[in-house]
């Protein structure tokens, strides 16, 4: 089992199975604590990095601990085997949103706000959109330069003909490059938001 390898997700469900059985005996509780520590060592640094980009530095340690407390409490009844890291980050996002609501009581007092178009605005929408925008920006920066320039041009409202002239591309090449870039961006953003 790969429990000593930081960053790996192999074997998470086996560790979680040990944690779920923690109430069976003192021995099971000791094993559960060891399994939980292995999960913490494996996923803690990435979770901390995830949180550091979303909360104030002064709140980072407390929130990191709160996430792990919540994970310990919820693993037996809320986690479904599969992708522990994604579930861990969902728990973290929920706590970030809760923290944001506590810090802005006027926003929390209104479940939703009516928008001009008849839709509803939820206070946590801002956080989610900011997270998506940041993930998109990082993914766009990771594209090959010509593809990134083309995507920026199209997002800026520039037509293919104008972008092709400016970037020195043929229209067929630009269409193909844009399509590939869109797929790469979609995959990259989805992974970043797991």
Backbone torsions as a table, in degrees:
resi	resn	phi	psi	omega
1	UNK	NA	143.8	-173.3
2	UNK	-97.0	48.7	-176.1
3	UNK	-75.9	-19.1	-176.9
4	UNK	-92.0	-0.6	-176.3
5	UNK	-94.9	109.7	-179.2
6	UNK	-63.1	141.6	175.0
7	UNK	87.1	-13.5	-178.2
8	UNK	-84.3	150.6	177.7
9	UNK	-107.2	-1.9	179.5
10	UNK	-65.4	128.4	176.8
11	UNK	89.6	0.6	-179.7
12	UNK	-59.3	-45.4	-177.1
13	UNK	-64.5	-32.2	176.0
14	UNK	-66.8	-41.6	177.0
15	UNK	-64.0	-41.4	-178.8
16	UNK	-65.3	-36.8	177.6
17	UNK	-60.6	-37.6	177.4
18	UNK	-65.8	-41.7	-179.3
19	UNK	-65.0	-39.7	-178.6
20	UNK	-63.0	-32.3	-178.8
21	UNK	-84.9	14.0	-172.1
22	UNK	-61.4	-25.1	-177.0
23	UNK	-84.1	-1.8	-173.6
24	UNK	-72.8	-32.1	-178.9
25	UNK	-170.6	173.4	176.1
26	UNK	-63.4	-39.7	178.7
27	UNK	-62.0	-42.4	177.9
28	UNK	-63.9	-36.5	178.8
29	UNK	-66.9	-41.5	177.1
30	UNK	-62.6	-44.0	178.6
31	UNK	-63.3	-38.2	179.3
32	UNK	-64.7	-42.2	177.8
33	UNK	-62.4	-39.9	178.0
34	UNK	-66.0	-41.8	179.0
35	UNK	-65.6	-39.8	179.4
36	UNK	-65.5	-40.5	177.2
37	UNK	-62.1	-38.3	177.7
38	UNK	-63.8	-42.1	176.5
39	UNK	-63.2	-42.4	-179.7
40	UNK	-61.8	-46.4	179.9
41	UNK	-65.0	-34.7	-178.3
42	UNK	-73.9	-43.7	-171.7
43	UNK	-108.5	-13.7	-176.9
44	UNK	-57.6	-48.1	-178.7
45	UNK	-62.0	-40.6	178.6
46	UNK	-69.0	-38.3	177.1
47	UNK	-63.4	-43.2	179.5
48	UNK	-60.6	-41.9	177.6
49	UNK	-64.0	-42.2	177.6
50	UNK	-58.5	-47.0	-178.4
51	UNK	-69.0	-35.7	-174.8
52	UNK	-63.6	-25.5	177.4
53	UNK	-86.2	-0.2	-173.6
54	UNK	-126.3	-13.4	-179.4
55	UNK	-132.4	162.1	177.8
56	UNK	-64.6	146.9	-178.3
57	UNK	-56.1	-37.5	-178.8
58	UNK	-64.4	-24.9	-177.8
59	UNK	-96.1	-7.6	-170.3
60	UNK	-60.1	-52.5	-176.7
61	UNK	-61.7	-45.4	-179.3
62	UNK	-62.6	-44.3	-179.1
63	UNK	-66.5	-40.0	177.9
64	UNK	-58.4	-45.2	178.2
65	UNK	-65.6	-40.8	179.0
66	UNK	-60.3	-39.9	178.8
67	UNK	-60.8	-47.3	-177.8
68	UNK	-67.8	-34.1	175.1
69	UNK	-62.4	-44.6	-179.5
70	UNK	-64.4	-39.9	179.0
71	UNK	-62.3	-46.5	178.9
72	UNK	-57.5	-43.5	-177.4
73	UNK	-71.7	-35.0	-171.8
74	UNK	-97.0	-14.3	-177.6
75	UNK	-53.0	-46.8	-175.8
76	UNK	-61.3	-34.6	-173.9
77	UNK	-116.2	-12.1	-175.7
78	UNK	-109.7	-26.6	-176.3
79	UNK	-82.9	136.0	173.7
80	UNK	-112.9	131.8	-176.4
81	UNK	-51.7	141.7	178.4
82	UNK	154.0	-87.6	-174.7
83	UNK	-125.8	92.2	-177.3
84	UNK	-62.6	-41.7	-177.8
85	UNK	-59.3	-43.5	178.9
86	UNK	-62.6	-42.4	179.3
87	UNK	-65.1	-42.9	178.3
88	UNK	-57.4	-43.8	-179.6
89	UNK	-70.9	-28.6	173.7
90	UNK	-65.4	-42.9	176.9
91	UNK	-60.0	-44.7	-179.8
92	UNK	-62.3	-45.0	179.1
93	UNK	-59.5	-42.7	179.9
94	UNK	-62.2	-40.5	178.7
95	UNK	-69.7	-35.0	175.8
96	UNK	-62.6	-44.4	179.2
97	UNK	-63.7	-42.7	177.0
98	UNK	-60.0	-43.3	179.3
99	UNK	-62.8	-42.6	179.2
100	UNK	-61.5	-41.1	178.9
101	UNK	-64.3	-40.5	179.4
102	UNK	-66.4	-35.8	-178.1
103	UNK	-76.4	-22.7	-179.8
104	UNK	-123.8	76.6	-175.2
105	UNK	-61.0	-30.3	179.2
106	UNK	-66.3	-34.0	177.4
107	UNK	-73.0	-35.2	-178.1
108	UNK	-73.8	-23.5	-177.6
109	UNK	-71.2	-17.8	177.7
110	UNK	-111.1	113.4	177.9
111	UNK	-54.3	-48.0	179.1
112	UNK	-143.3	162.3	173.5
113	UNK	-119.2	144.1	176.2
114	UNK	-76.3	135.9	176.9
115	UNK	-100.3	161.3	-177.9
116	UNK	-59.2	-31.5	-178.1
117	UNK	-85.6	7.2	178.2
118	UNK	91.8	-7.6	179.2
119	UNK	-79.6	-176.0	179.9
120	UNK	-120.6	142.8	175.4
121	UNK	-109.1	123.1	175.4
122	UNK	-98.1	139.3	-177.3
123	UNK	-55.1	-34.3	-178.6
124	UNK	-75.2	-11.9	178.9
125	UNK	-58.1	-37.9	-179.6
126	UNK	-60.7	-45.0	179.8
127	UNK	-64.0	-43.4	-179.1
128	UNK	-64.2	-44.7	179.8
129	UNK	-65.0	-38.9	178.2
130	UNK	-63.8	-40.7	178.6
131	UNK	-64.6	-43.2	177.8
132	UNK	-63.3	-43.5	-179.1
133	UNK	-62.9	-41.1	179.0
134	UNK	-66.4	-42.1	177.7
135	UNK	-63.0	-42.6	179.0
136	UNK	-61.7	-44.1	-179.6
137	UNK	-60.7	-45.1	179.1
138	UNK	-63.0	-41.0	-179.7
139	UNK	-67.4	-41.0	178.5
140	UNK	-63.2	-40.9	177.3
141	UNK	-63.7	-24.6	-179.7
142	UNK	-84.7	-8.5	178.9
143	UNK	-73.3	159.1	171.8
144	UNK	-58.5	143.9	-169.8
145	UNK	-54.5	-46.3	-178.1
146	UNK	-65.0	-39.9	178.8
147	UNK	-65.3	-43.4	179.0
148	UNK	-62.7	-41.9	178.4
149	UNK	-61.9	-41.8	-179.9
150	UNK	-65.2	-43.7	179.2
151	UNK	-63.0	-44.9	178.7
152	UNK	-60.3	-41.1	179.1
153	UNK	-62.0	-47.4	-178.8
154	UNK	-65.5	-39.8	178.2
155	UNK	-67.1	-27.7	177.8
156	UNK	-81.0	0.2	177.1
157	UNK	94.8	3.3	179.7
158	UNK	-74.2	134.6	178.3
159	UNK	-75.3	164.9	179.3
160	UNK	-59.0	-44.5	-176.8
161	UNK	-59.9	-46.7	-179.5
162	UNK	-65.8	-44.5	179.7
163	UNK	-63.9	-41.5	179.6
164	UNK	-61.1	-43.9	179.1
165	UNK	-62.0	-44.6	-178.4
166	UNK	-69.6	-37.1	-176.5
167	UNK	-94.2	-3.6	178.9
168	UNK	68.4	41.6	-179.5
169	UNK	-118.6	154.2	171.0
170	UNK	-82.2	149.1	-178.6
171	UNK	-55.2	-42.4	-179.6
172	UNK	-62.9	-40.6	178.5
173	UNK	-64.0	-42.8	-179.2
174	UNK	-64.3	-43.2	179.1
175	UNK	-61.0	-45.3	-179.4
176	UNK	-64.5	-45.9	-179.1
177	UNK	-62.8	-41.6	-180.0
178	UNK	-64.4	-43.2	178.8
179	UNK	-61.5	-45.8	178.4
180	UNK	-62.8	-42.8	179.8
181	UNK	-62.7	-40.7	178.0
182	UNK	-59.5	-45.3	180.0
183	UNK	-64.6	-41.5	178.4
184	UNK	-63.2	-42.8	179.8
185	UNK	-64.1	-43.1	179.8
186	UNK	-59.6	-48.1	180.0
187	UNK	-62.7	-44.5	-178.6
188	UNK	-62.8	-46.0	-178.8
189	UNK	-66.3	-41.0	178.2
190	UNK	-60.9	-41.3	178.4
191	UNK	-65.8	-40.9	-178.3
192	UNK	-64.6	-28.9	-177.2
193	UNK	-94.4	0.4	178.9
194	UNK	-61.1	NA	NA
